[in-house]
Each structure stands twice: as C-alpha cells, then as structure tokens.
Amino acid sequence: MPRRKMPIKLIVVLMSAATFSTLTQVEVPLFIKPMVLLLPLQIAAIAYVIWYWRDRSEASPGDP
C-alpha cells in the first residue's frame, strides 16, 4: 500500500468512528438517522469532486 494513501484511510476511519459515537449519544428520530449517517460521506464526496475539478482545470491542456 502506498504511503500516500495511509493518512487518507486514517482520516476516514477516524471520521467514521466520530460519526458513530456522536450518533449513538444524540437523540435522532429513527427515520432521520440513515440520512444523518450518510451526511459526512456526501460532504466528503462533494469536497473530492471540487478538488478534482480544480486540479484538472489547473493542469495544462496538453496533459492527459
């Protein structure tokens, strides 16, 4: 496994643990709980897409 991906996996694991421990302590209605559980994942996906678009727009047009 590349060393570059190790911090990303660690961050994801820590965020997952924090989300789980927070939701177990907070009173959330049962029908809202799945949406709240997916919220950090959706935010991370949006941040990744924005980062990817910015990275591609800064690349020179000749680069693949």
Buried (B, 14 or more C-beta within 10 A) or exposed (E): EEEEEEEEEEEEEEBEEEBEEEEEEEEBEEEEEEEBBEEBEEEEEEEEEEEEEEEEEEEEEEEE
